[in-house]
Amino acid sequence: MKRLCIDTGGTFTDCLVLDESGALRQFKASTTPQAPERGLMEAVSKAARSFNQSLRDLLAEVELLVLGTTLATNAVLTKRGAKTGMITTKNFRDIIEIRRGIRGIENRNMYNQVLPPYKPLVPRYMRRGVEERTLHDGQILTPLNEQEVREAAKLLGGMGIESLAIGFLHSYANPDSERRAVEICRETLPNVYVTSSHEILPVWREFERFSTTVVSAYVGPIIARFLTNLQQRLRNEGFGGQLLVVTSSSLVQTIEECVRRAVTVLDSGPAAAPTGAIEIGSRVGERDLLSVDMGGTSFDVALIHNAEVPTTTENWVGEERVATKMVDVHSVGAGGGSMAWIDLLGVLRVGPQSAGADPGPACYGKGNEEPTVTDADVVLGYVPTDYFLGGEITLDRALSERAVARLGEKLGLGTVETASSLFTTVNRVMANQIHELSTMRGHDVRDLTLVAGGGAGPVHAAFLARALGIKRVIVPPVAALYSAYGMTAMALGREYARSHVVRLGGLDPANIDRLYREIEQEALAGFARLGVPGEQVVMSRTCELRYNRQFHELEVPVGSGPVTPELVSEIVETFHQRHEASYRFSMRDQDIEFLTFRLKASVPHAPVHAQVLAEGGTDASAAAKRRRKCWFDGRQVDTPVYDGDRLLSGNQIIGPAVIEERTTTVVIPPGFACQVDSYKNYLLHAATA
């Protein structure tokens, strides 16, 4: 039986096939944004043809299909989600608009009076308040006015809403009023997607909870239609296996769970990349990694310490606050399709606008006349015009040169100078994003190994490493399908959270123990519905603490045994140590608050065993393919080009050189050397004299 891992990106849809022998095969097709399932089915059809099978015959042999999609993220970023209404506690409908600083993302620009005010996903007239009040301890002060809920639902239904978010104060402590409101709204509006905050994020802080719930409602109908239609189409084509979706917390989940909690599908594709980086790093003995994924539309980067997937609840997707646990991946619009332009000051800029898959870069010959990063790569000689995607797409160098030259005329530069400037500019954009994630958080990026993914990543990786002072770069054989590869190692599971705000002096270990047991039973019940025995489920507990009167909290691990006074003391001591490590001080005489208790329940998949490459010695001349004129540091160099399919373990290549793979190109600039390891990773490092 086969396994498919598919990542629908902004430019290409990647399909990775794990066959019966354990071999991985890579396929790419252009993404079709208006109907993502078309590009997905085309990628699978390419896979079928490579196996000399029909699409139906291939899908009949697939036992598991894991899907990552940018559909939800794109809907939020472009403000093209469902028409959404909201019902909340009376007099609290403005919470999502007031936020924690009305003007800027993450409050960075809250004092910038030039920025326009934030426009919420749900306009004010579509947010209705109803009479009810639950207290912070779960007591019902004012019962839910069911008639007001019905009237609000009918009013919003008359406005043509497709989706409805319900969020009441303190529903994390007692969700009864929300549950009843959901029942009423589903009865009143049977064709409307209805969700509530206790289903999406049962934790304290009403802004974070309400905002996350609204985002989930906003993308819910889109995700429901896409996943349901895709599942049906796959079934019609003979697929009888299990379809799972990558969630933003580095786990995979069922279609039903993702439809119910659509917000978990945000950043679905990029969330898989760090898992892939950890797998790749483990094979070369590296645990501290910088994972970068440069595709056609964006550049995604994550910082990995001690081989652990980085996660956070401090997330913003565009202007929207999302407080579910997500993989800590930072993105910027810097991909192969990112377009170059000149700002009002006459300065060259790259991105975030992208040519995408259609029309794509100028060299695609589909009508785009604006230069992109890929066009600059073609002009500089880094990317082959006759072997792009293994020869599936023929690039037109003349169109790239024409587009770059027009930009150069505005800058007063020649074609090659402009291409070099564009190349350097996009590298600087990526380096700045890495600097923000690492140096500005107190991490020395020079201590990390860069893992380069994405179709464009291996072209730029060594130049990026040189700019940042990174000594080692790993380009894996699955670089162009980096996120899809990460999906092969992801576990089935879900993150759970429950807020129970209590100070250390008033904490009853028995209450916390009971809370964790309730969450664990909920998790086991969910797996039981999937036919997964409880003994296969791995539970991991954490909790969030802070010093009294602090705003931010730290997450610390909790042991798996009963919660006893001794375990509480261990948790507190770990908190002090982590606070010291994070902020260089601790306050052991200060009172401590416990805030949210979390559980990760998962069932790991069987690991993919990498195939071992044949030994070949240091001489790589047998893989020599041709020579090409490339530009390095302002000089044109007659550069050797190697065929990636013919390289063997132990082969060494001294830069400048280019390695052509079917789905990407590895550029080795002067001053770098490359060694091929037994897993066909390309290990780039500064060459010794």
C-alpha positions in Angstrom: 0.0 0.0 0.0 1.1 3.6 -0.7 1.0 6.8 1.3 0.5 10.3 -0.2 1.5 13.6 1.4 0.2 16.6 -0.5 0.9 20.3 0.2 -1.2 22.8 -1.8 1.0 26.0 -1.8 0.4 29.4 -3.3 2.3 28.5 -6.6 2.7 24.7 -6.7 0.9 21.7 -5.3 3.4 19.1 -4.1 2.7 15.4 -4.0 5.1 13.0 -2.2 4.5 9.3 -2.7 5.8 6.7 -0.3 5.6 3.4 -2.2 5.7 -0.2 -1.0 9.5 -0.4 -1.2 9.9 2.6 1.1 11.0 4.9 -1.8 9.8 8.5 -2.0 8.8 9.9 -5.4 8.2 13.6 -5.9 5.7 15.3 -8.1 4.6 18.9 -8.7 1.7 20.6 -10.4 0.6 24.2 -10.6 -1.8 25.3 -7.9 -5.3 26.3 -9.0 -6.3 28.9 -6.4 -10.0 29.1 -7.6 -10.4 25.3 -7.3 -7.5 23.8 -5.2 -8.7 20.3 -5.7 -7.9 20.5 -9.5 -4.2 21.2 -8.9 -4.2 18.5 -6.3 -5.7 15.9 -8.6 -3.3 16.9 -11.3 -0.4 16.2 -9.0 -1.8 12.8 -8.1 -2.4 12.1 -11.8 1.3 12.7 -12.5 2.1 10.3 -9.8 -0.2 7.7 -11.3 1.4 8.1 -14.7 4.9 7.5 -13.2 3.7 4.2 -11.8 2.1 3.3 -15.2 -1.3 3.3 -13.5 -4.6 5.0 -13.9 -5.6 7.5 -11.3 -8.2 5.1 -10.0 -5.8 2.2 -9.7 -3.2 4.4 -7.8 -5.8 5.8 -5.4 -7.1 2.2 -4.7 -3.6 1.4 -3.3 -3.3 4.5 -1.1 -4.0 3.7 2.6 -3.3 7.2 3.9 -3.5 10.6 2.3 -2.2 13.5 4.4 -3.1 17.0 3.2 -1.7 20.5 4.0 -3.4 23.5 2.6 -3.0 27.3 2.6 -6.7 27.8 1.8 -7.7 29.0 5.3 -4.7 31.3 5.6 -5.3 32.9 2.2 -9.0 33.5 3.0 -8.0 35.5 6.1 -5.1 37.4 4.5 -7.2 38.4 1.5 -10.4 39.0 3.5 -12.3 36.5 1.3 -13.9 34.4 3.9 -17.5 33.6 4.6 -20.1 36.3 5.5 -20.0 36.0 9.3 -22.2 37.1 12.1 -21.6 37.1 15.9 -23.7 36.6 19.0 -22.1 37.6 22.3 -22.8 38.8 25.8 -24.8 42.0 25.8 -22.6 45.2 25.8 -19.5 43.2 24.8 -19.9 43.1 21.0 -17.0 45.5 20.5 -14.3 43.3 22.2 -13.0 42.1 18.8 -12.7 45.6 17.5 -11.2 47.2 20.6 -8.6 44.4 20.8 -5.5 45.2 22.9 -4.5 48.1 20.7 -6.8 49.2 18.0 -4.2 50.2 15.4 -1.5 47.6 14.9 -0.6 44.0 14.6 0.8 42.8 17.9 0.4 46.4 19.1 3.6 47.3 17.3 2.0 50.3 15.7 -0.6 51.3 18.3 0.7 54.9 18.4 1.0 55.3 14.6 -1.8 57.7 13.7 -1.2 57.3 10.0 -2.4 53.7 10.0 -6.1 53.3 9.2 -8.2 51.7 11.9 -8.6 48.0 12.0 -11.6 46.6 10.1 -12.9 43.5 11.9 -14.0 40.4 10.0 -17.5 40.8 11.4 -18.9 44.4 11.0 -20.4 45.9 14.1 -24.0 45.8 12.8 -23.6 42.0 12.4 -22.5 41.5 16.0 -25.5 41.1 18.3 -25.6 41.1 22.1 -27.9 38.9 24.2 -28.7 38.9 27.9 -26.7 36.3 29.8 -23.9 36.4 32.3 -21.6 33.6 33.6 -19.1 34.5 36.3 -15.4 33.7 36.2 -15.9 30.8 38.6 -18.6 29.2 36.4 -21.7 30.4 38.3 -24.6 31.6 36.2 -25.5 35.1 37.4 -28.0 35.8 34.6 -29.6 32.9 32.7 -29.5 33.0 28.9 -32.4 34.8 27.3 -33.3 32.3 24.7 -35.8 34.5 23.0 -33.1 37.1 22.3 -30.9 34.4 20.9 -33.6 33.4 18.5 -34.3 36.9 17.4 -30.6 37.7 16.9 -30.2 34.5 14.8 -33.2 35.4 12.7 -32.0 38.9 12.2 -28.5 37.8 11.1 -30.0 35.1 9.0 -32.0 37.7 7.1 -28.7 39.5 6.4 -27.5 36.4 4.5 -24.8 35.2 6.8 -23.0 31.9 5.9 -21.4 31.5 9.3 -22.1 32.4 12.9 -19.7 32.8 15.9 -21.0 32.6 19.4 -18.8 33.9 22.3 -20.0 34.6 25.8 -18.0 35.8 28.8 -16.3 33.1 30.9 -17.7 30.3 28.8 -14.4 28.5 29.5 -15.5 28.1 33.1 -19.0 27.0 32.3 -20.1 26.5 28.6 -23.8 25.7 29.3 -25.1 29.1 28.0 -23.0 28.8 24.9 -24.1 25.2 24.3 -27.8 26.2 24.5 -27.2 29.2 22.2 -25.6 26.9 19.6 -28.6 24.5 19.7 -31.0 27.4 19.2 -29.0 28.9 16.3 -28.6 25.5 14.6 -32.4 25.0 14.8 -33.1 28.5 13.6 -30.4 28.6 10.9 -30.0 25.0 9.7 -27.9 26.0 6.7 -25.5 28.2 8.5 -22.1 27.1 9.9 -22.3 27.7 13.7 -19.4 27.5 16.1 -18.7 28.7 19.6 -15.8 29.8 21.7 -15.9 26.9 24.2 -15.5 24.5 21.2 -12.6 26.5 19.6 -10.6 27.8 22.6 -11.9 27.2 26.1 -9.4 29.5 27.8 -9.5 32.8 29.6 -9.0 36.3 28.0 -12.1 37.2 26.1 -10.4 39.1 23.2 -8.2 36.1 22.3 -11.0 33.7 22.6 -13.6 35.8 20.7 -11.1 36.7 17.9 -10.0 33.1 17.4 -13.6 31.9 17.3 -14.5 34.6 14.7 -11.6 33.5 12.6 -12.7 29.9 12.8 -16.2 30.9 11.8 -14.9 33.1 9.0 -13.0 30.2 7.3 -15.3 27.4 8.4 -17.6 27.2 5.4 -14.7 27.4 3.0 -12.8 24.6 4.7 -15.9 22.5 5.0 -16.8 22.8 1.3 -13.2 22.1 0.2 -12.5 19.1 2.4 -16.0 17.6 1.9 -15.8 18.0 -1.9 -12.3 16.7 -2.0 -13.1 13.7 0.1 -16.1 12.9 -2.2 -14.1 13.4 -5.3 -11.3 11.1 -4.0 -13.9 8.4 -3.1 -15.4 8.7 -6.6 -12.0 8.1 -8.1 -11.5 4.9 -6.1 -9.7 6.2 -2.9 -10.6 3.9 0.0 -8.0 5.0 2.6 -7.9 7.5 5.3 -7.8 11.3 4.6 -6.1 13.4 7.3 -5.3 17.1 7.4 -2.3 18.8 8.9 -3.2 21.2 11.7 -1.3 24.3 12.8 -0.1 22.6 15.9 2.1 20.1 14.1 -0.4 17.2 14.3 -2.8 15.7 11.8 -6.5 15.3 12.3 -9.6 13.9 10.6 -11.8 15.8 8.2 -14.6 16.0 10.7 -12.5 17.5 13.4 -11.0 20.1 11.0 -14.4 21.1 9.7 -15.6 21.5 13.3 -12.6 23.5 14.4 -11.5 25.2 11.1 -9.1 27.6 12.7 -6.7 24.7 13.3 -6.1 24.5 9.5 -4.5 27.9 9.4 -0.8 27.6 8.3 -1.5 23.9 7.6 1.3 23.5 5.0 4.1 25.5 6.7 3.4 23.8 10.0 4.8 20.6 8.7 8.2 21.9 7.7 9.9 22.0 11.1 8.9 18.3 11.6 10.7 17.5 8.4 13.7 19.6 9.4 14.0 17.6 12.6 13.9 14.3 10.8 16.6 15.5 8.3 18.7 17.0 11.1 18.6 13.7 13.1 20.3 11.9 10.2 23.3 14.2 10.3 23.5 14.6 14.1 22.1 18.2 14.2 19.4 19.2 16.8 19.6 23.0 16.7 18.3 24.1 13.3 17.1 27.0 11.2 14.3 25.6 9.0 13.7 27.7 5.9 11.2 27.1 3.1 11.4 29.3 0.1 8.6 28.4 -2.3 7.0 30.4 -5.1 5.0 32.8 -3.0 6.5 33.0 0.5 9.5 32.4 2.7 8.8 30.5 5.9 11.3 30.2 8.7 11.3 28.4 12.1 13.9 28.2 14.8 14.4 24.7 16.3 16.2 24.0 19.5 17.0 20.5 20.8 15.0 18.9 18.0 11.7 20.1 19.3 9.0 21.7 17.1 8.6 25.3 18.2 5.0 26.2 19.2 3.3 29.4 20.5 -0.1 30.8 21.3 1.0 34.4 20.4 -0.1 34.2 16.8 -1.3 36.8 14.3 -2.6 35.8 10.8 -2.7 39.1 9.0 -4.4 41.5 11.3 -6.3 38.7 13.2 -5.4 37.4 16.6 -5.4 33.6 16.8 -4.6 32.1 20.2 -4.7 28.4 19.5 -1.4 26.6 19.8 0.5 26.9 16.4 3.9 26.0 15.1 6.0 29.1 15.5 6.7 29.7 11.8 7.2 33.2 10.5 6.5 34.1 6.9 7.3 36.9 4.6 6.4 37.4 0.9 9.7 36.4 -0.6 9.4 33.5 -3.0 10.4 32.6 -6.5 7.4 34.4 -7.8 7.8 37.5 -5.7 7.8 40.6 -8.0 10.4 43.4 -7.9 9.2 47.0 -7.8 10.5 50.5 -7.0 9.1 52.5 -4.1 8.4 56.2 -3.9 12.0 56.9 -2.8 13.4 55.1 -5.8 14.5 52.1 -3.8 14.3 48.5 -5.2 11.8 46.3 -3.3 10.9 42.7 -3.7 7.5 41.2 -2.7 5.1 40.7 -1.0 3.2 40.8 -4.3 3.6 37.5 -6.2 3.0 36.4 -9.7 1.9 33.0 -8.2 1.2 30.1 -10.5 -0.8 32.1 -13.0 0.6 34.0 -14.8 3.8 33.2 -12.9 7.3 34.7 -13.6 7.9 36.5 -16.9 9.9 33.5 -18.1 6.8 31.3 -17.9 5.6 33.1 -21.0 2.0 33.5 -19.7 1.8 37.3 -20.1 3.5 38.6 -16.9 6.0 41.4 -17.8 7.1 42.2 -14.3 10.4 40.8 -13.1 10.4 38.2 -10.3 13.0 36.5 -8.2 12.9 33.5 -10.6 13.6 35.8 -13.5 16.7 37.2 -11.7 17.8 33.6 -11.0 17.5 32.8 -14.8 19.4 35.9 -15.8 22.2 35.1 -13.4 22.4 31.5 -14.8 21.4 29.8 -11.6 18.2 28.2 -12.8 18.2 26.1 -16.0 15.7 27.1 -18.7 15.5 23.6 -20.2 15.3 21.5 -17.0 12.8 23.4 -14.8 10.7 20.7 -13.0 12.7 18.1 -14.8 12.0 19.7 -18.2 8.2 19.9 -17.7 8.3 23.6 -18.0 10.6 25.4 -20.5 11.6 28.9 -19.3 12.2 31.7 -21.7 15.4 33.5 -20.8 14.7 36.3 -23.3 11.5 37.2 -21.5 13.3 37.3 -18.1 16.0 39.5 -19.5 13.5 41.9 -21.0 11.5 42.2 -17.8 14.7 42.7 -15.7 16.1 45.2 -18.2 12.9 47.3 -18.1 13.3 47.6 -14.3 17.0 48.3 -14.7 16.2 51.3 -17.0 14.3 52.9 -14.1 17.2 52.3 -11.7 19.9 53.3 -14.2 21.5 49.8 -14.1 22.3 47.1 -16.7 20.4 43.8 -16.9 22.8 41.7 -15.0 23.4 44.5 -12.4 19.6 44.7 -11.9 19.3 40.9 -11.6 22.1 40.9 -9.0 20.5 43.7 -7.1 17.1 41.9 -7.1 18.8 38.7 -5.9 20.7 40.5 -3.1 17.5 42.4 -2.1 15.4 39.2 -1.7 18.2 37.6 0.3 18.3 40.6 2.6 14.5 40.4 3.1 14.9 36.8 4.2 17.9 37.5 6.4 16.0 40.3 8.1 13.1 37.9 8.8 15.6 35.4 10.3 17.3 38.2 12.3 13.9 39.1 13.8 13.2 35.5 14.8 16.6 34.8 16.2 18.9 37.7 17.2 16.1 39.9 18.4 15.0 37.1 20.7 18.5 36.5 22.1 19.6 33.6 19.9 22.9 33.4 18.0 22.0 32.3 14.5 25.6 31.3 13.9 25.1 28.3 16.3 22.4 26.8 14.0 22.5 24.6 11.0 20.3 25.9 8.1 18.0 23.3 6.5 17.0 24.7 3.1 13.6 23.7 1.7 11.2 24.9 -1.1 11.8 24.9 -4.8 13.8 28.2 -4.6 15.4 27.6 -1.2 18.5 25.6 -2.5 19.2 28.4 -5.0 19.5 31.0 -2.3 20.6 29.0 0.8 24.3 29.3 0.6 24.1 33.1 0.0 21.8 33.4 2.9 24.1 31.4 5.1 27.1 33.6 4.1 25.1 36.8 5.0 24.2 35.4 8.4 27.5 33.8 9.3 26.0 30.3 9.4 28.6 27.6 8.8 26.6 24.7 7.6 23.7 24.2 5.2 21.7 21.0 4.6 19.8 20.7 1.3 17.7 17.5 1.6 16.8 15.4 -1.5 13.1 16.3 -0.8 13.9 20.1 -0.6 11.3 21.1 -3.2 8.6 19.1 -1.3 9.8 20.1 2.1 6.5 20.5 3.9 5.1 17.4 2.2 8.0 15.5 3.6 7.4 16.8 7.1 3.9 15.3 6.8 5.4 11.8 6.6 6.5 12.1 10.2 3.5 13.9 11.8 1.4 12.2 14.4 -2.4 12.0 14.6 -3.6 14.0 17.5 -5.0 17.2 19.1 -4.1 19.9 21.5 -6.5 20.5 24.5 -6.6 23.4 26.9 -8.6 24.4 30.0 -8.2 27.6 31.9 -8.4 27.4 35.7 -6.9 30.6 37.1 -5.7 30.1 40.7 -2.8 31.3 42.8 -0.3 28.9 44.2 -1.5 29.4 47.8 -5.1 28.5 46.8 -4.3 25.6 44.5 -5.7 22.2 45.3 -3.7 19.5 43.6 -6.7 17.2 43.7 -8.7 19.7 41.6 -5.9 19.9 39.0 -5.5 16.2 38.9 -9.3 15.8 38.3 -9.1 18.5 35.5 -6.3 16.6 33.7 -8.2 13.3 34.0 -11.3 14.9 32.4 -9.2 16.2 29.5 -7.5 12.8 29.1 -10.9 11.0 29.0 -12.1 13.5 26.4 -9.0 12.8 24.3 -9.3 9.0 24.7 -13.0 9.2 23.7 -12.0 11.0 20.5 -9.4 8.4 19.6 -11.9 5.6 20.4 -14.3 7.1 17.8 -11.5 6.6 15.3 -10.9 3.0 16.4 -7.6 3.8 18.1 -6.9 1.8 21.3 -6.1 3.9 24.4 -2.8 2.2 24.9 -1.5 3.7 21.7 -2.2 7.3 22.7 0.7 9.3 24.1 -0.2 12.1 26.5 1.9 15.1 27.2 0.9 17.6 29.9 1.9 21.3 30.3 0.6 24.3 32.2 1.0 28.1 31.9 2.2 30.1 34.9 3.2 33.7 35.6 4.2 35.8 38.5 1.3 37.8 40.0 0.6 41.0 38.0 2.6 39.9 35.0 0.9 40.0 31.6 2.7 37.2 29.9 3.1 33.6 31.0 5.5 30.7 30.5 4.6 27.1 29.6 6.2 24.4 31.6 6.0 20.6 31.5 3.9 18.6 34.0 4.7 15.0 34.9 2.3 12.2 33.8 1.6 10.9 37.3 -1.0 12.0 39.8 -0.9 15.7 40.6 0.5 15.9 44.2 1.9 18.7 46.3 5.4 17.4 45.4 4.6 17.6 41.7 3.3 21.1 42.2 6.6 22.1 43.8 8.5 20.6 40.9 6.4 22.6 38.4 7.0 25.8 40.4 10.8 25.2 40.5 10.8 24.6 36.7 8.9 27.8 36.2 11.5 29.8 38.2 14.3 28.2 36.1 12.6 28.8 32.8 11.9 32.4 33.8 15.6 32.9 34.7 16.6 31.4 31.4 14.2 33.4 29.3 14.4 36.8 31.0 17.6 36.6 33.1 15.8 37.0 36.4 13.4 35.2 38.6 11.3 36.4 41.6 11.1 33.4 44.0 9.4 35.5 46.7 6.6 36.6 44.4 3.2 34.9 44.3 2.6 32.6 41.3 -0.6 32.2 39.3 -1.6 29.0 37.4 -3.6 30.0 34.3 -4.2 27.3 31.7 -3.6 23.6 31.8 -2.8 21.9 28.4 -2.7 18.4 27.1 -1.2 17.1 23.8 -2.7 13.7 22.9 -1.2 11.9 19.9 -0.6 8.6 18.1 2.8 8.6 16.3 3.0 7.3 12.8 5.6 4.7 11.8 8.7 6.6 10.7 9.8 6.7 7.1 13.2 4.9 6.6 15.4 6.9 4.3 17.0 5.1 1.5 20.8 4.8 1.5 22.8 6.0 -1.5 25.5 4.0 -3.1 29.1 4.9 -2.2 31.0 6.7 -4.8 34.1 8.3 -3.4 35.0 12.0 -3.4 35.3 12.4 -7.2 32.0 13.7 -8.6 33.1 14.0 -12.3 30.9 11.0 -13.3 27.9 13.2 -12.6 29.1 16.2 -14.6 26.4 17.3 -17.0 27.5 20.5 -18.7 28.8 23.9 -18.1 26.9 27.2 -17.9 27.8 30.9 -17.6 26.8 32.1 -14.1 27.3 35.4 -12.4 28.9 35.4 -8.9 29.9 38.6 -7.1 29.8 40.7 -10.3 31.9 38.3 -12.4 30.7 35.8 -15.1 32.1 32.4 -14.4 32.1 29.3 -16.6 30.4 27.0 -14.0 30.2 23.2 -13.9 26.7 21.8 -13.7 26.1 18.3 -12.1 23.2 15.9 -12.6 21.7 15.3 -9.1 20.4 11.9 -10.2 24.0 10.6 -10.8 25.7 11.9 -7.7 26.8 9.2 -5.1 27.5 9.2 -1.4 30.8 10.8 -0.6 31.0 12.9 -3.7 32.5 16.3 -3.1 32.0 19.5 -5.2 33.9 22.7 -4.8 32.1 25.9 -5.7 31.3 27.6 -7.9 29.0 24.9 -9.1 25.4 24.0 -9.8 23.5 20.8 -9.1 20.4 20.2 -11.1 17.7 18.2 -9.5 14.3 17.4 -11.1 12.4 19.7 -8.7 15.0 22.2 -7.6 18.5 23.6 -8.3 21.3 23.7 -5.7 23.8 26.6 -6.2 27.2 26.3 -4.6 28.8 29.8 -4.7 32.6 30.4 -4.6 34.0 29.8 -1.2 31.6 26.9 -0.5 32.0 23.2 -0.8 29.4 20.5 -1.0 29.5 16.9 0.2 26.8 14.3 -0.6 26.0 12.1 2.4 24.6 8.5 2.4 21.0 9.9 2.5 21.7 12.2 -0.5 21.6 15.3 1.6 23.8 18.0 0.2 26.0 19.3 3.0 27.3 22.8 2.1 30.0 24.5 4.2 32.7 27.1 3.8 35.5 25.6 1.8 38.9 25.3 3.5 41.9 26.8 1.8 
